[in-house]
């Protein structure tokens, strides 16, 4: 398949996948290419994600690029103006209005690159991701390596004390590798309360 970006005007591209699939790395790679070409670039991330460094988007592989933590979508929109390429990392954590904000930026001529988890640990679509994926001109769904079987992983397994997290647990827990694993469909395990809640 040949991918041809528009010759004029903006567009939206989404990089999604489970944890440890290299989403941030891929976004940073694209942002750096644009930066080298002399384009005005900026990366935003939600302020809740401060696991490494408040000023950096940090991938698990240690590739980093400066990012601006924002507390709201309104702040993101205000600070994005004047940039030709706008990256949004951990986009799944933003409220639903991030979709309209991303589209507005693209309508105004910006290339918007949104990276985030497509599914939460229950394997449910995560926050604004379904709408972003629907509106995007380009979508890349990255895979990780299943921690259990070594196959291609498309889901994120949340573990609490080494066991599958309860379905009713909080969706948003920003954490490190001891709490999450990438898993394939076959190896992903539902929490023990999942059957009760689904019934
Ligand atoms: Zn597996």
Boltz pocket constraint, residues with backbone or C-beta under 6 A from the ligand:
constraints:
  - pocket:
      binder: B
      contacts: [[A, 146], [A, 147], [A, 148], [A, 149], [A, 150], [A, 151], [A, 183], [A, 184], [A, 185], [A, 186], [A, 187], [A, 188]]
      max_distance: 6.0
